[in-house]
Amino acid sequence: MSKPVCLENRVVLCVDGVDAETFLNGLLTNSVLNMEMGQSRYAALLMPQGKIICDLLLLKTETGFLLDVPAQADEALMKRLKMFRLKAQVDISLKDDLGVYAFIDDGHPDPRHPDMPKRQIGPKDLWENTSRKDYNITRIKLNVPELGKDFGDNEVFPADINMDLLNGIDFKKGCFVGQEVVSRMKRRGTARRRTLAFHFPNGAPDATTPLYLGETLLGEISSSTSDYALARIRIDRLAKAQAEGQTEFIAADKKAELISPDWLAEQIEAVTSS
């Protein structure tokens, strides 16, 4: 079993107050209503045009929520939350005395995938810093992208990073910022980009390396660790190349094997039939 690891690329924000629940529920892609104490959910704050400002994990507390946030996006997120606050009775603050940890036996489940390591928010320096290699290999193999590694703010739509397949969007919850664009993409089956995991037996190439299936350019590597990589690709091109009999994935002259998730066939069918 892996040792607890401090995710130093994460920070913790606190949203407290009598209006915290309704305030966040009106902004984020997922419902935060009626969460139980200690329950966690995955969500994002979007631009009105539908691209992601910041994805995050919420943890319900007695007085509101703790937000487990990529350090790269905390300032942008706080700025947006405070802009939307208006007359809502909420306090928004950075909890710089808290850290985020993974591989915690009694931590809360990661809502993105049941096989992701359990997490915990606790005092900084609760455990010694250890390598995040095992954590990154796990998330890559499970097709879980990460802001700051696989994408930047205002760069991708939720479907590009599999948010709708990782329990990050509630299409029945009502309004949220960017909902019209995201709902239209789902309804019309126009989400052509997805992030997929690949195994490179001879070592994965670095981010931004182009990935091909035969002679077809699919996309590029978004992050890699050891022999594994995530790549954001065009699944319509993947389907076409496969239909033409192409079988060899390659990036930087290195052969790769697709780690095909259960949902891929359905997503390809949705795109190719739209």
N, C-alpha and C positions, 0 to 999 in steps of 0.2 A: 504494500500500500504506500502511496506517495505521502511525503511529509507535508504538513500544512505550509502553504506558500502565501506570502504577502503579494498582492497584486498592486505593485507600486504605481502602475499606470491608471489606477482608479482613485477617485476622491468621493467624499460623502457630502451631499447637501441635505439639509433638513427643511421640510415644509410643514409647519405647524399651524394650528389655529382652528377655530370652529368651522371655517369655510374651506379647509385644506382639501377635503374629499371632493366637493363639488367643483372647486377651482381646478384641480388637476384633471378631473374627469372631463371637463369641457375643453381641455387642450390636447391631451395625449391620445395616442392611437388605440389604447386599450382601456377598458373599463377599470376603474379603481373603486367602484362602489361595493359596499358590504364585504370588504376584505376582512379576514380574521387576523387577530394579532399574530405577528410573526410570519404572515403569508407574504409571498413575493410574487410579483408579476413583471413581465417584460413589456416595454412600451417605447414610444419615441415622440419627440416634439418635431413637427414638420414645418417647413416653409409653406405659405399658402399655395405655392406651385407644386407641392407634394414631395419635395426633396427633404432629406433628413438633416435637421440641425444637430440633433443628439439622440442616440438611443440610450436606454437606461433600464436598470432594475429597481423596482420599488419594493420597499419593505414596510409593512404596516406597523405603526407604533401606537401607544396609548393616546398620544396627542396629535398624530398626523402621520407623516411618512419620512423615511430615510431614502434618499435617492443614491444609488450606486452608479456612478457616472464616470465616463472616460475623462481623465485629467485634461486632455487636449480640448475638451468642449465645455468645461465647467463654467467659464466666464460667459460664453455665448448663451448657455442655458440660463444662467442666473439673470442675465440682461433681459432675455425674452420673458422669463417668468415675472420679473418685476414690472416689465412693460404691460403685461396682461393683468396685473394684480388689481389695478383700479381701486374699487372700494371693498374688495374682498378682505375679510379678516384673516389674513395669513401672514406668517413670518417666514422669510426665506433666508437661509444662512448657510455658510460653508462650515462644516465641522472638521476643522483641521487637526483635531485630536483623535479622530477616528480613522481606521484603515479598513481595507477589504481583504479578506482571506479566502482561500479555496482549499479543497481537500480537508474539510472539517467534518469529522464523523457525526457530530450532533448539530451541524449547520443546517440552514434551510435549503431545500432543493432549488436548483436553478430551473426556472420555469421554461427555459428555451428547449431543453431536451432532458429526458429522465436520466441519461447516462453522463450528463455534465457533472463535474465535481460539485459537491455541496459547498455553500458559501457562508460566510459570517462577517458581520460588521462588528468591530471591536476596537479597543484602545490600540493606538499605534505601538509598535514594538512588542505586541502580544506574543509573536513568535519571531525567531530569527529569520532574516531574509534568506530564501533559498531559490534555486533556479526555477524559472517559470517554464522550462522546456517541456516537462510532462503535461503541464496545463495546456500549453499551446498545441502540442500534438493531439491531445484529446479533443480540443475544440475544433481543430482543423478536420480531423477524421469525422466529426459529427456535423460538418458543414455549418459551423457557427462563426460568422465573420465578426470582426472587432474594429470599432472606430479607432483610428490612429494607426492601425496596421493594414486593414483591408480596404478602408475607404475614409474619406475626409468629410467634414461637415459641408452641407449644401452641394453634395457631389452625386449622390445616388438616391433613387426611389426605394421605398421599403422592399418591394419585390426583388430588386437587384441583389439584396443581401439576405433574402429568404425570410424576412420578418413575418410575412403572412403564414409561413410554414413552421415558424418557431414560436407560435403562440403570442405574437406581438401586436396583432391587430384584431379588434372586435368590430366586425362590419355591421353589427346590429345595435351598437351602443348609442347611436345618435351622433351628433356633430362633434368633430374635432378639427383642428387646423389642418388643412390639406386634404380633408376627407373626399371632396368631390373628385379630385384627380385620382386618388388611390382607388376609390370605389369604381370609377370608370375603367381604369386599367384592369381591374378584376372582372368586371362585367363583360368587357369586350375581349378578354384574353390577350391583351397586348403586352403582357410582361415577358419580354423576349430575353432579358438578361437574368441570369441566376448565378449564384456563387457555389461552385462545386469543389469537392476534395479530390486530390490526386496523390497517388503513391509513386515516388521516384526511387526505384531500387538503388540507383547510384548517386543519390543525394539530390535534393530539390534545388532548383535554381532560385535566384533572388527575385524579389518583387519587381514588377514591370516587365519581366521577361515574356515575350509573346508565346502563346500556346497554340499549337496546330493539331488538327486531326487530318492526317495525310497532308495535302497541300492547302487545306482550308484553315484560315486564321479564325480561331474561335474567340480569343480574347487575350488576357494576360494574367500572369501570376499576381495575386494581391498580397499574399504573405506566405512565408515558408519557415519550417523548422525541421532540421534533420532530413528525413526522407519524405516528408509530407508537405503539401502545399494546397492553398486555396487559390482558385482562379475565377475571376468574374468573366463569364463567357456568354455568347449568344447561343441559346439553346435551339433556335431555329436553324442556325448554321450547323450545329451538332447533329440535328436530325437529318438534314440534307446530306451531310458528309457520310453519315452512317448508312443512309439509304443508297448512296453511291458505292458502298462497299469499303469505305475507308476504315481502317482498324487501328492505326498506329498514332497514339498521342505522343507529341514530342515538343520539348521546349529547350532551347539552347543545346541542341543535339543530344538531349537526354530523353530516353523513353519513359513514358508514364503510364500508369494504370488508373482508370477512373474508379473512384470509390462511389458506386452508384447508390444514392439514397432511395428509399421506398417510394418517394413522391415524384421522382424524375419522369417516369413514363407518362404519368398523368399530366404533368406540366408540359411536356413535349407535345402531347396530343392536343392540349388546349391551344397552344401557339400555332401548330401546323394546321389546325382546323378553323382558325379565326379568319 
